[in-house]
Each structure stands twice: as C-alpha cells, then as structure tokens.
C-alpha cells in the first residue's frame, strides 16, 4: 500500500475515533434531556383561563429529540374512565429557564366506571421547537398531586 493511502487511512481512523466524544457532548440532541424524575409542583403567578382540571397523577414523562425540536410525552392516570380532550398546556418560561406544562383534560360527561388502573391512563404529547428550547434547562409536566421533570 502506498504511503499516501496509509496516511489517509490513518487520518480517517483518528477522525472516527474522535467522533466518540460527540456522543457524550451537549451538541448531541439525544443528550439534551435525561430521564424524568419526580419533582414538586410549581405554582405560577399567572391568570389561568383554563377550565379543565389537572390530571390526578402524572405517571411518566419523556423528552424525545427529533429534527427541529423535541416531543414531550406524558402519561397520566384519572380517577375514572372516560376523560378526554387531554393536552399539555404550556405556561410561560420562568427566570430559572424552566418550561412548565400543565396536564389538563376534560372530565366525562356522564358517570363512568373506575375499573383497572391501565384503563384510566391517558397519554398526551406536544412538539417543542429548537427555538423554544433554546433557553430551557428543565421541562416540567405537572398534575394535581405530583409533577415530573427532565433536565438538560
């Protein structure tokens, strides 16, 4: 093998070996937010026009990076079956760079059964653009009795 090819191959191996650092760097979108953890709820001093109640319990929450932003997914549990029109309602970003979403949903119109915990779970998601995420260090999804958060 000629010397030029050996040097090229050696430089490619060295370049690829340096790419391993990108996997653990803050530039990699997959490292933006870790796993969610329980956290106390946040009381925000804003006028609330929302009439839907908060979900009873936030069971899980995740932040999944996608091109151009991230998707925040949350799963909550309601006291009975039949809750609908679930949504993560964004609150203003506070001075601590925390983005809070309230997990809100509409109660059933008629009386419904309690049944199994799995049948009372509701999933919801929202897309957040890179522009909105620029200043955010923590994302919080809160319900009536608890909240979960993911930090950068």
C-alpha positions as CSV (number, residue, x, y, z in Angstrom):
1,X,0.0,0.0,0.0
2,X,1.5,3.4,-0.9
3,X,2.4,5.8,1.8
4,X,-0.3,8.3,0.8
5,X,-3.1,5.7,1.3
6,X,-1.6,4.7,4.6
7,X,-1.6,8.3,5.8
8,X,-5.2,8.7,4.6
9,X,-6.4,5.5,6.3
10,X,-4.6,6.5,9.5
11,X,-6.1,10.0,9.4
12,X,-9.6,8.5,8.9
13,X,-9.2,6.2,11.8
14,X,-8.1,9.1,14.0
15,X,-11.0,11.2,12.9
16,X,-13.5,8.4,13.5
17,X,-12.0,7.8,17.0
18,X,-12.6,11.5,17.8
19,X,-16.3,11.1,16.9
20,X,-16.9,9.1,20.1
21,X,-16.7,12.3,22.1
22,X,-19.7,13.8,20.1
23,X,-21.9,11.0,21.5
24,X,-21.4,12.3,25.1
25,X,-21.3,16.0,24.2
26,X,-24.0,18.7,24.7
27,X,-24.1,19.2,21.0
28,X,-25.7,15.8,20.5
29,X,-29.5,16.3,20.6
30,X,-30.0,12.9,22.2
31,X,-28.3,14.2,25.4
32,X,-30.5,17.3,25.7
33,X,-32.7,15.9,28.4
34,X,-32.3,13.0,30.7
35,X,-34.9,10.6,32.2
36,X,-37.8,12.2,34.0
37,X,-37.7,12.4,37.8
38,X,-40.4,13.2,40.4
39,X,-40.5,16.8,41.5
40,X,-42.7,19.1,43.5
41,X,-45.3,21.1,41.6
42,X,-44.7,24.7,40.6
43,X,-47.1,27.4,41.4
44,X,-47.0,30.1,38.8
45,X,-48.5,33.6,39.4
46,X,-50.5,33.8,36.2
47,X,-54.1,34.3,35.4
48,X,-55.5,30.8,34.5
49,X,-58.4,30.8,32.0
50,X,-58.2,27.0,31.7
51,X,-61.4,25.3,32.9
52,X,-60.3,21.7,32.5
53,X,-58.9,20.1,35.7
54,X,-55.4,18.8,36.0
55,X,-54.8,15.1,35.7
56,X,-54.7,13.4,39.1
57,X,-51.3,11.7,38.8
58,X,-48.5,12.1,36.2
59,X,-47.2,8.6,35.9
60,X,-44.4,9.2,33.4
61,X,-42.8,11.8,31.2
62,X,-40.2,11.8,28.5
63,X,-38.5,14.3,26.1
64,X,-37.6,12.7,22.8
65,X,-35.3,14.8,20.4
66,X,-36.4,15.0,16.8
67,X,-35.1,17.1,13.9
68,X,-36.0,20.7,14.6
69,X,-37.0,20.2,18.2
70,X,-38.3,17.7,20.7
71,X,-41.5,15.8,21.6
72,X,-42.6,15.8,25.2
73,X,-44.8,12.8,26.1
74,X,-46.6,12.3,29.3
75,X,-48.9,9.6,30.8
76,X,-51.4,10.4,33.5
77,X,-54.0,8.5,35.5
78,X,-57.5,9.7,36.1
79,X,-59.9,8.7,38.9
80,X,-62.4,7.2,36.5
81,X,-62.7,6.2,32.8
82,X,-63.9,8.5,30.1
83,X,-61.7,11.5,30.5
84,X,-61.0,13.2,27.1
85,X,-59.5,16.3,25.3
86,X,-56.1,15.8,27.0
87,X,-53.5,18.5,26.4
88,X,-50.2,19.7,27.8
89,X,-50.9,23.4,28.3
90,X,-47.7,25.5,28.2
91,X,-47.0,28.0,30.9
92,X,-44.6,30.9,30.5
93,X,-40.9,30.2,30.9
94,X,-39.7,31.4,34.3
95,X,-36.4,33.2,35.2
96,X,-34.8,29.8,36.1
97,X,-35.2,28.6,32.5
98,X,-37.9,26.1,33.5
99,X,-40.7,25.3,31.0
100,X,-43.8,24.1,32.8
101,X,-46.7,22.2,31.1
102,X,-49.9,21.5,32.9
103,X,-51.5,18.2,32.1
104,X,-55.2,19.1,31.6
105,X,-58.2,17.1,30.4
106,X,-61.9,17.2,30.3
107,X,-63.9,15.0,32.7
108,X,-66.5,12.5,31.5
109,X,-69.9,13.9,30.6
110,X,-71.8,11.1,32.3
111,X,-70.9,8.9,35.3
112,X,-68.3,6.3,34.4
113,X,-66.7,3.2,35.9
114,X,-63.4,3.1,37.9
115,X,-62.2,-0.2,36.5
116,X,-58.4,-1.1,36.2
117,X,-55.6,1.4,36.5
118,X,-54.5,0.7,32.9
119,X,-57.9,1.6,31.6
120,X,-57.7,5.0,33.3
121,X,-54.4,6.0,31.8
122,X,-54.2,8.9,29.3
123,X,-51.3,9.7,27.0
124,X,-50.6,13.1,25.6
125,X,-47.7,14.7,23.7
126,X,-46.6,18.1,22.4
127,X,-43.9,19.3,19.9
128,X,-41.5,22.0,21.1
129,X,-39.2,23.7,18.5
130,X,-35.5,24.2,18.9
131,X,-36.1,27.9,19.1
132,X,-38.4,27.5,22.1
133,X,-36.0,25.0,23.7
134,X,-33.0,27.4,23.3
135,X,-33.3,28.9,26.8
136,X,-34.8,25.8,28.6
137,X,-32.8,23.9,31.1
138,X,-35.7,21.9,32.6
139,X,-39.1,20.7,31.4
140,X,-41.8,20.0,34.0
141,X,-45.2,18.3,33.5
142,X,-47.5,18.7,36.4
143,X,-50.8,17.3,37.5
144,X,-53.0,17.8,40.6
145,X,-50.9,15.8,43.0
146,X,-47.5,15.5,41.5
147,X,-45.1,16.6,38.8
148,X,-42.3,15.0,36.8
149,X,-39.3,16.8,35.2
150,X,-36.4,16.2,32.8
151,X,-33.3,18.3,33.0
152,X,-30.5,19.0,30.5
